[in-house]
């Protein structure tokens, strides 16, 4: 199934919202509510679901539990994924103990940093290692995902290490674009541009 990145992003947001609704004991959800929650139109939501051969729309809406189960199975969204974090500064350390990762099926099994002193000072239940051991640990622990939280000047080197180690996906928090092989799925998280977008949208809403 060849879906656009935008469609996949919407599907993941729908899954997340269905998960939250299920935990609250909600049985049905309308396409209007889904559209409002993820910032899309009802037409787009129904089109995405139709492409997936998803559940039919009833008078009550979509049945939350079965719809979530169907999306989870088609995209393996309920499969637990092992991940590591490279760069244990303030951001990396905060991500290391972010409890929602575990609750949502992502298990952080290792952290890496180039500073031995920093590694010795960190207090966490997650095993932390020197970057020099990255390839060894990624292979030994079957780590699929790498989260990059290093300064811009080190980002490409870290990405190259993760690529060589065999990860399947990279989430880049470093404030720089990096070259990543096409067979590896990656996403750049640029906080500054995200804030610029919010500020720009705020201005547009005022005019």
TAJO-V940075 format. One record per residue. N is the residue number from 1. SS is DSSP state (~ for helix, > for strand, _ for the rest). PSI is psi as a letter, one per 20 degrees, with the letter a starting at -180 (999 if undefined). OMEGA is omega in whole degrees, 0 to 359 (* if undefined). Layout:
n=N ss=SS psi=PSI omega=OMEGA
n=N ss=SS psi=PSI omega=OMEGA
This chain:
n=1 ss=_ psi=p omega=183
n=2 ss=_ psi=n omega=181
n=3 ss=_ psi=q omega=178
n=4 ss=_ psi=r omega=178
n=5 ss=~ psi=h omega=180
n=6 ss=~ psi=g omega=179
n=7 ss=~ psi=g omega=180
n=8 ss=~ psi=g omega=179
n=9 ss=~ psi=g omega=179
n=10 ss=~ psi=g omega=180
n=11 ss=~ psi=g omega=179
n=12 ss=~ psi=h omega=178
n=13 ss=~ psi=h omega=177
n=14 ss=~ psi=g omega=179
n=15 ss=~ psi=g omega=180
n=16 ss=~ psi=g omega=180
n=17 ss=~ psi=h omega=177
n=18 ss=~ psi=h omega=179
n=19 ss=~ psi=g omega=180
n=20 ss=~ psi=g omega=180
n=21 ss=~ psi=g omega=180
n=22 ss=~ psi=g omega=180
n=23 ss=~ psi=h omega=178
n=24 ss=_ psi=i omega=179
n=25 ss=_ psi=j omega=179
n=26 ss=_ psi=p omega=185
n=27 ss=_ psi=h omega=183
n=28 ss=> psi=q omega=178
n=29 ss=> psi=q omega=181
n=30 ss=_ psi=q omega=176
n=31 ss=~ psi=h omega=178
n=32 ss=~ psi=g omega=179
n=33 ss=~ psi=g omega=179
n=34 ss=~ psi=g omega=181
n=35 ss=~ psi=g omega=180
n=36 ss=~ psi=h omega=183
n=37 ss=~ psi=h omega=185
n=38 ss=~ psi=j omega=176
n=39 ss=_ psi=l omega=178
n=40 ss=_ psi=r omega=177
n=41 ss=_ psi=q omega=178
n=42 ss=~ psi=h omega=180
n=43 ss=~ psi=g omega=181
n=44 ss=~ psi=g omega=179
n=45 ss=~ psi=g omega=182
n=46 ss=~ psi=h omega=178
n=47 ss=~ psi=g omega=178
n=48 ss=~ psi=g omega=182
n=49 ss=~ psi=h omega=178
n=50 ss=~ psi=g omega=179
n=51 ss=~ psi=h omega=181
n=52 ss=_ psi=i omega=186
n=53 ss=_ psi=k omega=185
n=54 ss=_ psi=a omega=184
n=55 ss=_ psi=q omega=178
n=56 ss=_ psi=q omega=182
n=57 ss=_ psi=p omega=180
n=58 ss=> psi=r omega=179
n=59 ss=_ psi=h omega=179
n=60 ss=_ psi=i omega=184
n=61 ss=> psi=b omega=178
n=62 ss=> psi=p omega=177
n=63 ss=> psi=o omega=191
n=64 ss=~ psi=g omega=187
n=65 ss=~ psi=g omega=183
n=66 ss=~ psi=h omega=179
n=67 ss=~ psi=g omega=178
n=68 ss=~ psi=g omega=180
n=69 ss=~ psi=g omega=181
n=70 ss=~ psi=g omega=178
n=71 ss=~ psi=g omega=180
n=72 ss=~ psi=h omega=181
n=73 ss=~ psi=g omega=182
n=74 ss=~ psi=h omega=183
n=75 ss=~ psi=j omega=181
n=76 ss=_ psi=k omega=183
n=77 ss=_ psi=i omega=179
n=78 ss=_ psi=i omega=178
n=79 ss=_ psi=p omega=179
n=80 ss=_ psi=p omega=181
n=81 ss=> psi=p omega=178
n=82 ss=> psi=p omega=183
n=83 ss=> psi=r omega=175
n=84 ss=> psi=q omega=178
n=85 ss=> psi=p omega=178
n=86 ss=> psi=o omega=184
n=87 ss=_ psi=o omega=186
n=88 ss=_ psi=l omega=171
n=89 ss=_ psi=b omega=183
n=90 ss=~ psi=g omega=181
n=91 ss=~ psi=g omega=182
n=92 ss=~ psi=g omega=179
n=93 ss=~ psi=h omega=178
n=94 ss=~ psi=g omega=179
n=95 ss=~ psi=h omega=183
n=96 ss=~ psi=h omega=183
n=97 ss=_ psi=k omega=179
n=98 ss=_ psi=o omega=189
n=99 ss=~ psi=h omega=183
n=100 ss=~ psi=h omega=175
n=101 ss=~ psi=g omega=182
n=102 ss=~ psi=g omega=182
n=103 ss=~ psi=h omega=183
n=104 ss=_ psi=j omega=172
n=105 ss=_ psi=j omega=179
n=106 ss=> psi=o omega=184
n=107 ss=> psi=o omega=176
n=108 ss=> psi=o omega=186
n=109 ss=> psi=i omega=179
n=110 ss=> psi=q omega=174
n=111 ss=> psi=q omega=183
n=112 ss=> psi=q omega=175
n=113 ss=> psi=q omega=180
n=114 ss=_ psi=i omega=182
n=115 ss=_ psi=o omega=178
n=116 ss=~ psi=h omega=180
n=117 ss=~ psi=g omega=180
n=118 ss=~ psi=g omega=180
n=119 ss=~ psi=g omega=181
n=120 ss=~ psi=h omega=183
n=121 ss=~ psi=h omega=186
n=122 ss=_ psi=p omega=176
n=123 ss=_ psi=o omega=183
n=124 ss=_ psi=q omega=177
n=125 ss=_ psi=i omega=180
n=126 ss=_ psi=p omega=177
n=127 ss=_ psi=p omega=180
n=128 ss=> psi=q omega=187
n=129 ss=> psi=r omega=172
n=130 ss=> psi=q omega=181
n=131 ss=~ psi=h omega=180
n=132 ss=~ psi=i omega=180
n=133 ss=~ psi=j omega=187
n=134 ss=~ psi=g omega=183
n=135 ss=~ psi=g omega=180
n=136 ss=~ psi=g omega=184
n=137 ss=~ psi=g omega=179
n=138 ss=~ psi=g omega=180
n=139 ss=~ psi=g omega=183
n=140 ss=~ psi=h omega=184
n=141 ss=_ psi=j omega=178
n=142 ss=_ psi=l omega=180
n=143 ss=_ psi=p omega=183
n=144 ss=_ psi=h omega=188
n=145 ss=> psi=p omega=177
n=146 ss=> psi=p omega=177
n=147 ss=> psi=p omega=185
n=148 ss=> psi=o omega=181
n=149 ss=_ psi=l omega=181
n=150 ss=_ psi=r omega=176
n=151 ss=_ psi=q omega=185
n=152 ss=~ psi=g omega=185
n=153 ss=~ psi=i omega=181
n=154 ss=~ psi=i omega=189
n=155 ss=~ psi=g omega=184
n=156 ss=~ psi=h omega=179
n=157 ss=~ psi=g omega=180
n=158 ss=~ psi=g omega=178
n=159 ss=~ psi=g omega=178
n=160 ss=~ psi=h omega=178
n=161 ss=~ psi=g omega=180
n=162 ss=~ psi=h omega=178
n=163 ss=~ psi=g omega=179
n=164 ss=~ psi=h omega=181
n=165 ss=~ psi=h omega=175
n=166 ss=_ psi=k omega=177
n=167 ss=_ psi=q omega=182
n=168 ss=_ psi=i omega=182
n=169 ss=> psi=q omega=182
n=170 ss=> psi=p omega=173
n=171 ss=> psi=o omega=188
n=172 ss=> psi=o omega=176
n=173 ss=_ psi=i omega=180
n=174 ss=_ psi=q omega=185
n=175 ss=_ psi=l omega=181
n=176 ss=_ psi=q omega=175
n=177 ss=_ psi=p omega=181
n=178 ss=_ psi=q omega=178
n=179 ss=_ psi=o omega=183
n=180 ss=_ psi=p omega=179
n=181 ss=_ psi=q omega=185
n=182 ss=_ psi=h omega=181
n=183 ss=_ psi=i omega=178
n=184 ss=_ psi=p omega=178
n=185 ss=> psi=p omega=180
n=186 ss=> psi=q omega=178
n=187 ss=> psi=p omega=177
n=188 ss=> psi=p omega=178
n=189 ss=_ psi=n omega=182
n=190 ss=_ psi=o omega=183
n=191 ss=~ psi=g omega=183
n=192 ss=~ psi=g omega=179
n=193 ss=~ psi=h omega=177
n=194 ss=~ psi=g omega=177
n=195 ss=~ psi=h omega=176
n=196 ss=~ psi=g omega=180
n=197 ss=~ psi=g omega=180
n=198 ss=~ psi=g omega=180
n=199 ss=~ psi=g omega=181
n=200 ss=~ psi=g omega=179
n=201 ss=~ psi=h omega=178
n=202 ss=~ psi=g omega=179
n=203 ss=~ psi=g omega=181
n=204 ss=~ psi=h omega=179
n=205 ss=~ psi=h omega=182
n=206 ss=~ psi=h omega=184
n=207 ss=_ psi=999 omega=*
